[in-house]
Amino acid sequence: MGPKEQAVEAILKGAEAGETGQPVTVCPYPRESLLRRAWIKGYANARRAREAETDRAE
């Protein structure tokens, strides 16, 4: 798997964690890894979407 595919996979895994409400501390990538940044990006986007959805429901 190439770097682009790894980044996409990290984003998707982060999004899954964010959607299911897991804490950000479950990120499997080391602090220095660019994949950690990708994972956090996916996580943050999913959390924002989840919060916006919750706000609309109220």
N, CA, C and O atoms as a Tinker XYZ file with bonds, in Angstrom:
   232  protein
     1  N      0.860000   -1.163000    0.000000    73     2
     2  CA     0.000000    0.000000    0.000000    64     1     3
     3  C      0.910000    1.232000    0.000000    63     2     4     5
     4  O      1.870000    1.309000    0.768000    81     3
     5  N      0.597000    2.183000   -0.864000    73     3     6
     6  CA     1.386000    3.398000   -0.971000    64     5     7
     7  C      0.996000    4.443000    0.063000    63     6     8     9
     8  O      0.025000    4.268000    0.799000    81     7
     9  N      1.755000    5.526000    0.113000    73     7    10
    10  CA     1.496000    6.582000    1.106000    64     9    11
    11  C      0.104000    7.204000    1.000000    63    10    12    13
    12  O     -0.523000    7.501000    2.016000    81    11
    13  N     -0.380000    7.402000   -0.233000    73    11    14
    14  CA    -1.719000    8.000000   -0.377000    64    13    15
    15  C     -2.792000    7.077000    0.172000    63    14    16    17
    16  O     -3.718000    7.515000    0.855000    81    15
    17  N     -2.655000    5.792000   -0.136000    73    15    18
    18  CA    -3.633000    4.837000    0.359000    64    17    19
    19  C     -3.585000    4.736000    1.879000    63    18    20    21
    20  O     -4.618000    4.600000    2.534000    81    19
    21  N     -2.369000    4.803000    2.438000    73    19    22
    22  CA    -2.227000    4.762000    3.889000    64    21    23
    23  C     -2.881000    5.981000    4.539000    63    22    24    25
    24  O     -3.519000    5.865000    5.586000    81    23
    25  N     -2.721000    7.141000    3.918000    73    23    26
    26  CA    -3.332000    8.357000    4.453000    64    25    27
    27  C     -4.850000    8.268000    4.396000    63    26    28    29
    28  O     -5.532000    8.647000    5.348000    81    27
    29  N     -5.378000    7.771000    3.287000    73    27    30
    30  CA    -6.831000    7.629000    3.158000    64    29    31
    31  C     -7.350000    6.653000    4.205000    63    30    32    33
    32  O     -8.381000    6.899000    4.832000    81    31
    33  N     -6.641000    5.551000    4.393000    73    31    34
    34  CA    -7.042000    4.573000    5.401000    64    33    35
    35  C     -7.026000    5.194000    6.802000    63    34    36    37
    36  O     -7.930000    4.946000    7.600000    81    35
    37  N     -6.014000    5.990000    7.095000    73    35    38
    38  CA    -5.928000    6.645000    8.406000    64    37    39
    39  C     -7.089000    7.616000    8.602000    63    38    40    41
    40  O     -7.671000    7.677000    9.685000    81    39
    41  N     -7.429000    8.374000    7.563000    73    39    42
    42  CA    -8.561000    9.309000    7.651000    64    41    43
    43  C     -9.855000    8.544000    7.921000    63    42    44    45
    44  O    -10.657000    8.943000    8.765000    81    43
    45  N    -10.049000    7.450000    7.201000    73    43    46
    46  CA   -11.274000    6.668000    7.381000    64    45    47
    47  C    -11.356000    6.037000    8.770000    63    46    48    49
    48  O    -12.425000    5.999000    9.379000    81    47
    49  N    -10.224000    5.544000    9.267000    73    47    50
    50  CA   -10.209000    4.968000   10.610000    64    49    51
    51  C    -10.478000    6.038000   11.667000    63    50    52    53
    52  O    -11.180000    5.784000   12.646000    81    51
    53  N     -9.923000    7.225000   11.471000    73    51    54
    54  CA   -10.181000    8.327000   12.387000    64    53    55
    55  C    -11.643000    8.741000   12.361000    63    54    56    57
    56  O    -12.243000    9.019000   13.400000    81    55
    57  N    -12.207000    8.780000   11.166000    73    55    58
    58  CA   -13.618000    9.142000   11.037000    64    57    59
    59  C    -14.504000    8.120000   11.744000    63    58    60    61
    60  O    -15.480000    8.483000   12.400000    81    59
    61  N    -14.165000    6.862000   11.609000    73    59    62
    62  CA   -14.939000    5.817000   12.281000    64    61    63
    63  C    -14.883000    5.986000   13.795000    63    62    64    65
    64  O    -15.894000    5.841000   14.483000    81    63
    65  N    -13.702000    6.292000   14.303000    73    63    66
    66  CA   -13.565000    6.508000   15.751000    64    65    67
    67  C    -14.366000    7.726000   16.193000    63    66    68    69
    68  O    -15.006000    7.695000   17.244000    81    67
    69  N    -14.340000    8.794000   15.408000    73    67    70
    70  CA   -15.090000    9.993000   15.750000    64    69    71
    71  C    -16.591000    9.778000   15.698000    63    70    72    73
    72  O    -17.330000   10.304000   16.530000    81    71
    73  N    -17.039000    9.005000   14.719000    73    71    74
    74  CA   -18.469000    8.738000   14.573000    64    73    75
    75  C    -19.013000    7.894000   15.714000    63    74    76    77
    76  O    -20.164000    8.054000   16.122000    81    75
    77  N    -18.184000    7.000000   16.225000    73    75    78
    78  CA   -18.643000    6.116000   17.283000    64    77    79
    79  C    -18.408000    6.688000   18.677000    63    78    80    81
    80  O    -18.726000    6.048000   19.679000    81    79
    81  N    -17.847000    7.902000   18.736000    73    79    82
    82  CA   -17.684000    8.578000   20.022000    64    81    83
    83  C    -16.493000    8.116000   20.845000    63    82    84    85
    84  O    -16.438000    8.363000   22.049000    81    83
    85  N    -15.546000    7.453000   20.212000    73    83    86
    86  CA   -14.354000    7.021000   20.932000    64    85    87
    87  C    -13.483000    8.228000   21.261000    63    86    88    89
    88  O    -13.543000    9.239000   20.561000    81    87
    89  N    -12.682000    8.138000   22.305000    73    87    90
    90  CA   -11.789000    9.257000   22.633000    64    89    91
    91  C    -10.644000    9.352000   21.625000    63    90    92    93
    92  O    -10.254000    8.354000   21.019000    81    91
    93  N    -10.122000   10.535000   21.456000    73    91    94
    94  CA    -9.040000   10.756000   20.505000    64    93    95
    95  C     -7.786000    9.969000   20.890000    63    94    96    97
    96  O     -6.916000    9.738000   20.051000    81    95
    97  N     -7.696000    9.568000   22.124000    73    95    98
    98  CA    -6.528000    8.826000   22.594000    64    97    99
    99  C     -6.427000    7.417000   22.016000    63    98   100   101
   100  O     -5.416000    6.748000   22.229000    81    99
   101  N     -7.431000    6.949000   21.299000    73    99   102
   102  CA    -7.361000    5.622000   20.685000    64   101   103
   103  C     -6.569000    5.632000   19.378000    63   102   104   105
   104  O     -6.402000    4.582000   18.759000    81   103
   105  N     -6.085000    6.779000   18.952000    73   103   106
   106  CA    -5.306000    6.876000   17.711000    64   105   107
   107  C     -4.138000    5.899000   17.765000    63   106   108   109
   108  O     -3.341000    5.941000   18.702000    81   107
   109  N     -4.025000    5.018000   16.768000    73   107   110
   110  CA    -2.990000    3.992000   16.792000    64   109   111
   111  C     -1.614000    4.442000   16.286000    63   110   112   113
   112  O     -0.656000    3.671000   16.332000    81   111
   113  N     -1.516000    5.660000   15.813000    73   111   114
   114  CA    -0.273000    6.121000   15.190000    64   113   115
   115  C      0.577000    6.915000   16.175000    63   114   116   117
   116  O      0.045000    7.626000   17.028000    81   115
   117  N      1.909000    6.792000   16.057000    73   115   118
   118  CA     2.796000    7.535000   16.963000    64   117   119
   119  C      2.724000    9.039000   16.737000    63   118   120   121
   120  O      2.338000    9.502000   15.663000    81   119
   121  N      3.094000    9.781000   17.747000    73   119   122
   122  CA     3.006000   11.239000   17.739000    64   121   123
   123  C      3.706000   11.876000   16.537000    63   122   124   125
   124  O      3.222000   12.881000   16.015000    81   123
   125  N      4.827000   11.319000   16.090000    73   123   126
   126  CA     5.621000   11.913000   15.019000    64   125   127
   127  C      5.097000   11.572000   13.618000    63   126   128   129
   128  O      5.558000   12.154000   12.636000    81   127
   129  N      4.162000   10.659000   13.510000    73   127   130
   130  CA     3.709000   10.136000   12.225000    64   129   131
   131  C      2.754000   11.094000   11.508000    63   130   132   133
   132  O      1.866000   11.695000   12.112000    81   131
   133  N      2.975000   11.210000   10.196000    73   131   134
   134  CA     2.026000   11.982000    9.384000    64   133   135
   135  C      0.665000   11.286000    9.334000    63   134   136   137
   136  O     -0.366000   11.930000    9.141000    81   135
   137  N      0.676000    9.981000    9.506000    73   135   138
   138  CA    -0.595000    9.251000    9.521000    64   137   139
   139  C     -1.431000    9.634000   10.732000    63   138   140   141
   140  O     -2.660000    9.571000   10.683000    81   139
   141  N     -0.774000   10.031000   11.820000    73   139   142
   142  CA    -1.513000   10.517000   12.993000    64   141   143
   143  C     -2.283000   11.779000   12.640000    63   142   144   145
   144  O     -3.437000   11.946000   13.037000    81   143
   145  N     -1.634000   12.670000   11.887000    73   143   146
   146  CA    -2.329000   13.895000   11.450000    64   145   147
   147  C     -3.542000   13.557000   10.590000    63   146   148   149
   148  O     -4.607000   14.156000   10.741000    81   147
   149  N     -3.375000   12.590000    9.684000    73   147   150
   150  CA    -4.488000   12.177000    8.831000    64   149   151
   151  C     -5.607000   11.576000    9.672000    63   150   152   153
   152  O     -6.781000   11.870000    9.449000    81   151
   153  N     -5.249000   10.739000   10.633000    73   151   154
   154  CA    -6.239000   10.115000   11.502000    64   153   155
   155  C     -7.017000   11.180000   12.266000    63   154   156   157
   156  O     -8.243000   11.116000   12.351000    81   155
   157  N     -6.309000   12.154000   12.821000    73   155   158
   158  CA    -6.954000   13.219000   13.593000    64   157   159
   159  C     -7.850000   14.064000   12.703000    63   158   160   161
   160  O     -8.908000   14.518000   13.139000    81   159
   161  N     -7.436000   14.279000   11.457000    73   159   162
   162  CA    -8.280000   15.026000   10.517000    64   161   163
   163  C     -9.616000   14.304000   10.310000    63   162   164   165
   164  O    -10.678000   14.924000   10.376000    81   163
   165  N     -9.557000   13.002000   10.063000    73   163   166
   166  CA   -10.783000   12.220000    9.906000    64   165   167
   167  C    -11.629000   12.229000   11.155000    63   166   168   169
   168  O    -12.853000   12.339000   11.091000    81   167
   169  N    -10.967000   12.112000   12.300000    73   167   170
   170  CA   -11.653000   12.119000   13.592000    64   169   171
   171  C    -12.369000   13.450000   13.808000    63   170   172   173
   172  O    -13.547000   13.479000   14.166000    81   171
   173  N    -11.652000   14.546000   13.588000    73   171   174
   174  CA   -12.219000   15.880000   13.815000    64   173   175
   175  C    -13.396000   16.154000   12.878000    63   174   176   177
   176  O    -14.413000   16.703000   13.302000    81   175
   177  N    -13.262000   15.777000   11.622000    73   175   178
   178  CA   -14.356000   16.001000   10.673000    64   177   179
   179  C    -15.599000   15.218000   11.076000    63   178   180   181
   180  O    -16.715000   15.730000   10.988000    81   179
   181  N    -15.409000   13.989000   11.512000    73   179   182
   182  CA   -16.547000   13.167000   11.933000    64   181   183
   183  C    -17.195000   13.724000   13.189000    63   182   184   185
   184  O    -18.421000   13.730000   13.304000    81   183
   185  N    -16.380000   14.194000   14.134000    73   183   186
   186  CA   -16.933000   14.761000   15.369000    64   185   187
   187  C    -17.727000   16.027000   15.078000    63   186   188   189
   188  O    -18.807000   16.233000   15.632000    81   187
   189  N    -17.180000   16.883000   14.197000    73   187   190
   190  CA   -17.911000   18.112000   13.834000    64   189   191
   191  C    -19.247000   17.768000   13.187000    63   190   192   193
   192  O    -20.268000   18.377000   13.509000    81   191
   193  N    -19.247000   16.805000   12.285000    73   191   194
   194  CA   -20.480000   16.396000   11.615000    64   193   195
   195  C    -21.469000   15.813000   12.625000    63   194   196   197
   196  O    -22.668000   16.081000   12.557000    81   195
   197  N    -20.964000   15.024000   13.549000    73   195   198
   198  CA   -21.814000   14.415000   14.576000    64   197   199
   199  C    -22.431000   15.480000   15.482000    63   198   200   201
   200  O    -23.613000   15.409000   15.819000    81   199
   201  N    -21.619000   16.470000   15.874000    73   199   202
   202  CA   -22.120000   17.538000   16.728000    64   201   203
   203  C    -23.144000   18.404000   15.992000    63   202   204   205
   204  O    -24.152000   18.805000   16.574000    81   203
   205  N    -22.888000   18.692000   14.713000    73   203   206
   206  CA   -23.834000   19.476000   13.917000    64   205   207
   207  C    -25.162000   18.740000   13.777000    63   206   208   209
   208  O    -26.230000   19.348000   13.838000    81   207
   209  N    -25.082000   17.438000   13.593000    73   207   210
   210  CA   -26.293000   16.626000   13.486000    64   209   211
   211  C    -27.077000   16.645000   14.791000    63   210   212   213
   212  O    -28.306000   16.715000   14.783000    81   211
   213  N    -26.370000   16.582000   15.900000    73   211   214
   214  CA   -27.010000   16.634000   17.214000    64   213   215
   215  C    -27.666000   17.991000   17.442000    63   214   216   217
   216  O    -28.771000   18.072000   17.978000    81   215
   217  N    -26.975000   19.061000   17.029000    73   215   218
   218  CA   -27.541000   20.405000   17.172000    64   217   219
   219  C    -28.810000   20.572000   16.356000    63   218   220   221
   220  O    -29.764000   21.205000   16.808000    81   219
   221  N    -28.827000   20.009000   15.157000    73   219   222
   222  CA   -30.027000   20.107000   14.306000    64   221   223
   223  C    -31.187000   19.326000   14.891000    63   222   224   225
   224  O    -32.346000   19.707000   14.725000    81   223
   225  N    -30.879000   18.236000   15.574000    73   223   226
   226  CA   -31.937000   17.402000   16.148000    64   225   227
   227  C    -32.601000   18.075000   17.348000    63   226   228   229
   228  O    -33.748000   17.780000   17.683000    81   227
   229  N    -31.870000   18.974000   17.982000    73   227   230
   230  CA   -32.438000   19.643000   19.163000    64   229   231
   231  C    -33.273000   20.771000   18.751000    63   230   232
   232  O    -33.840000   21.461000   19.599000    81   231
